[in-house]
Structure formats: structure tokens, C-alpha cells
Amino acid sequence: MAARQITVYTTTPCPYCVQVKRLLDSKGLQYEEINLARDPEGRSELVKLTGMMTFPQVIVAGQLVGGFTETQAAAQSGRLDELLSA
């Protein structure tokens, strides 16, 4: 089972960004954090990529999981594990 890349797009201040990173940390998952707080062009590119303007945004193996609430639900349902082991 190969580990898949997790990318977390964040901004500051953002309590949900902190929560999603805590969730991933609690599962022992490594991820790349990309903070777009001072990157308007990066934000525009992210909106084009995902269609979402909110933070955080979690992408696993190129697939958008969503924000904190969606990532938490994916972790509880087992979907996150499925994406990581696919």
C-alpha cells in the first residue's frame, strides 16, 4: 500500500485550518501545507482547480476531499483511508 500525497491549502488566521492539520496529525499522516495568505494568484489558481474559495482545502492523491468538516467526515467513514490506499 503506497502512501498518497496529501496537500492542505491554508490561510491565516484560520481556525478550521488548524483543526484539519490536528486531525491529520492525530492519524499520523504526513502532508504538504501550502499557505496562500499572501498569495492572491495562488488563491485564484486554487479556485480554478477546485471551484472552492474557502479554507482549508484538502486534496488527497489529486482528489478534492474538501474542508475541515468534509475531511473529518471522510476520516470517520473510512473514505480517507480508502483514498490513501487506492
C-alpha positions as CSV (number, residue, x, y, z in Angstrom):
1,M,0.0,0.0,0.0
2,A,1.7,3.1,-1.2
3,A,1.2,6.4,0.6
4,R,-0.6,9.0,-1.4
5,Q,0.3,12.7,-1.3
6,I,-1.9,14.9,0.9
7,T,-1.9,18.7,0.2
8,V,-3.5,21.1,2.6
9,Y,-4.2,24.6,1.4
10,T,-4.5,27.1,4.2
11,T,-4.6,30.7,5.1
12,T,-4.1,32.7,8.3
13,P,-5.8,33.2,10.6
14,C,-8.0,30.2,10.1
15,P,-9.2,28.0,13.0
16,Y,-10.5,25.3,10.6
17,C,-7.0,25.1,9.0
18,V,-5.6,24.4,12.5
19,Q,-8.3,21.8,13.1
20,V,-7.7,19.9,9.9
21,K,-3.9,19.8,10.5
22,R,-4.6,18.5,14.0
23,L,-6.9,15.8,12.5
24,L,-4.2,14.7,10.0
25,D,-1.5,14.8,12.7
26,S,-3.6,12.7,15.0
27,K,-3.8,10.0,12.3
28,G,-0.1,10.2,11.8
29,L,-0.4,11.4,8.2
30,Q,2.2,13.5,6.5
31,Y,1.0,16.3,4.3
32,E,2.3,19.3,2.5
33,E,0.9,22.6,3.7
34,I,0.6,25.5,1.2
35,N,-0.3,28.7,2.9
36,L,-2.0,31.1,0.5
37,A,-2.5,34.0,2.9
38,R,-0.2,36.4,0.9
39,D,-0.6,34.8,-2.5
40,P,-3.7,36.2,-4.4
41,E,-2.5,34.5,-7.6
42,G,-2.3,31.1,-5.8
43,R,-5.8,31.6,-4.4
44,S,-7.1,32.3,-7.9
45,E,-5.4,29.1,-9.2
46,L,-6.8,27.1,-6.4
47,V,-10.4,28.3,-7.2
48,K,-9.8,27.3,-10.8
49,L,-8.6,23.9,-9.6
50,T,-11.3,23.1,-7.0
51,G,-14.1,25.6,-7.5
52,M,-13.9,26.4,-3.8
53,M,-13.0,29.8,-2.3
54,T,-12.9,28.7,1.4
55,F,-10.1,27.3,3.5
56,P,-8.8,24.8,4.3
57,Q,-8.9,22.7,1.2
58,V,-7.6,19.1,1.5
59,I,-6.5,17.2,-1.6
60,V,-5.6,13.6,-1.5
61,A,-3.9,12.0,-4.5
62,G,-5.2,14.8,-6.7
63,Q,-8.8,14.4,-5.5
64,L,-10.5,17.1,-3.5
65,V,-11.8,15.9,-0.2
66,G,-13.0,19.3,0.9
67,G,-12.6,21.5,4.0
68,F,-12.3,20.5,7.7
69,T,-15.9,19.2,8.0
70,E,-15.6,17.0,4.9
71,T,-12.1,15.8,5.9
72,Q,-13.4,14.9,9.3
73,A,-16.4,13.0,7.8
74,A,-14.0,11.2,5.4
75,A,-11.8,10.2,8.3
76,Q,-14.8,8.9,10.3
77,S,-16.4,7.0,7.4
78,G,-13.1,5.4,6.2
79,R,-13.1,7.2,2.9
80,L,-9.9,9.0,3.8
81,D,-8.2,5.6,4.3
82,E,-9.6,4.4,1.0
83,L,-8.2,7.4,-0.9
84,L,-4.8,6.9,0.8
85,S,-4.6,3.2,-0.1
86,A,-6.1,3.3,-3.6
